[in-house]
């Protein structure tokens, strides 16, 4: 069987694990262990607090410092079957594409690494190849920090991390940060005929959202002069809002989920200060009627951006891909976490980010082939 054929079979297996972020990923992790253990890989697992999810870190080659991490996340976003042409968790091949949830984001990259593992193991590597598969990337990159902390505790020092998010096998050296928040409003229920007798959590939530949009507008007018991103400014977006019981009841509770994609730390500090001031003012107003009323914000994830810098990771990739031109993107990845931990990182993987998270998500066979060719060149590079 050709290497591409094997990658397609592995990808089909991976798609068959419905690893939506809300669900465990241990079945997929066990599948990977079964693939790597016969090759003599050194395998480490780190778990979330529930024990139902795990990161996998498999090392092939000499147990020494250096080497390269091939990193992907196991979780996928939900899929509404009614919007799909076929079943989202059954891989289907047509028109030189593989369709299925997670094919491009980012089980295609993982499938390439798995299908290449036997070649990694057979090669006379002078530096190790590490395969990292994390949990909960889609909800704030919760798994990667645990994996990275474990590497630090063990004194494992890879020379580079390649995060295989879909870039069309182009080299991404910069991306925005990704901060995710849940803000909860607790008011006082009452009869809608006398709305002033209660504290309407939905009303205060909508005022909060309006203020967030005002902050976002301020940011849009003041992008950093050197920003490489599109859009060039820090963005704020509200994703969900839910609350209340009925139209004739003053809403006691409301929850909004929102995010910020910062260009730099200055914008993070600016938004944090403005939000804290806003919350304090609204909370004081709520408590004039109900002393127990409150607004609380939980940071679900705060992922560092990736900043363009001359590094071993960039120089390495420039020799291994067909197009060495570097790019900056606005979507976030785990690469910023590796870089923050002192591991030079880049983003480079097969497929098109524009079809990620959509119905009929797919990856082209040509992109899988390009990724496999890149990994073959990487193997040769690490044998010198």
Buried (B, 14 or more C-beta within 10 A) or exposed (E): EEBBEBBBBBBBBBBBBBBBBEBBBBEBBEBBBEBBEEBEBBBBBBBBEEEEBBBBBBBBBBEEEBBBBBBBBBBBBEBEEEEBEEBBBEBBBEEEBBBBBBBBBBBBBBBBBBBBBBBBBEBEBBBBBBBBBBBBBBBBBBBBBBBBEBBEEEEBEBBBBBBBBBBBBBBBBBBBBBBBBBBBBBBBBBEBEEEEBBBBBBBBBBBBBEBBEEBBEBBBEEBBEEBBBEBBBBBBEBEEBEBBEEEEBBBBBBBBBBBBBBBBEEBBEBBBEBBEEBBEEBBEEBEEBBEEBBBEBEEBBBBBBBBBEEBBBBEBBBEBBEEEEBBBBBBBBBBBBBBBBEBBBBBBBBBBBEBBBBBBBBBBBEBBBBBBBBBBEBBEBBEE
